[in-house]
Amino acid sequence: MKTTAVLFTDVDRVELAETTIPGPGAGQVVVEALYSTVSPGTEMRCLSGRQFGATFPFIPGYSMVGRVVARGAAVTLAEGTPVFCAGTEKADRPLLWGAHIGHALCNVDRIFPLPAGVDPLDAALTKLAAIAYRGVRIANPRVHEEVAVVGLGAIGQLAARLHALAGARVVAADLDSSRVAIARAAGITALVPTPGLLEAFRAVQPQGADVVVDSTGAAPVLQQSVLLARLKPWDDTLTAPARLVVQGSYAENVIFDYHQAFFRELSVLFPRDNQPRDIHTVLRLLGEGTLATRDLVTTIARPADAPQTYASVRAAQPGFITAVFKWL
């Protein structure tokens, strides 16, 4: 069937183009898009031509909410069911990863029905939240531990909320006071790091953090984030080593001070994506009302306005978190 999609055609070039997806085969469904969410760090890296292994053109995006409009054989899920998916699995255009599209062909075991009462707009950020939650799972924060979150874009905001839900004490920071205000309104202790990152965190976490989440995507900041981690006393066998969770999106290699990491016995963790259980958990939290995402949607745009939307993402005006395309 014919549909439309956002297409990255070259460096900093975006258009809305016609594309075609196959009809559903056995075990497959077609999902009509309601919303798809921009992941700013990843998608701007892709749009700048710095995504490893990618060549233009391609359909970007990996977080989409829609409703089932067609089913193949052996599918019992009812048409009209609202679902989350990561994008179409086939189209006549290259995919990276194919969520910014009007209709998506999906295997039924790769879609996730929304819990009753969950607004599709709230669920549009599910993939971003699942990536942040993957970081929580591998960092495994304890209720007595301190967590420092550096960078309050979409992933940082969600990571702060999810670490707090795990029971840890969270302190977050961003140079953008509007982003700090959004985190505070969500119940997170947040600050603008003045006069400097280390000084600001030491004022509220004097012994350092047990878990540091860096979601900035800025290599110089990551080097500073290492210093926020707690030093491990040599004779202390009960204290777990500090963990650095690298949740920023980096186009190039990053480096940090070996000795600073060494004296912290630092574990460096790279959540590369999410697993189905992370999606299920995020949807459950949305259904329970314990995780909020709506306040992280800065812009709701038409797909036809994709070029202007990505220009605004690039500009990163104060308070900007992310943009969502509304397909219907």
Secondary structure, DSSP 4 states (H G I P E B T S, - for coil): -EEEEEEEEETTEEEEEEEE-PPP-TTEEEEEEEEEE--HHHHHHHHTT-STT--SSBEE---EEEEEEEE-TT--SPTT-EEEES--S--SS-EEB--SBSEEEEEGGG-EEPPTT--HHHHTTHHHHHHHHHHHHHH---TT-EEEEE--SHHHHHHHHHHHHTT-EEEEE-S-HHHHHHHHHTT-EEE---S-HHHHHHHH-TT-BSEEEE----HHHHHHHGGGBPP--TT-SSSPPPEEEE-S--SS-----HHHHHHTT-EEE---S--HHHHHHHHHHHHHT-S--GGGEEEEE-GGGHHHHHHHHHHT-TT--EEEEE--
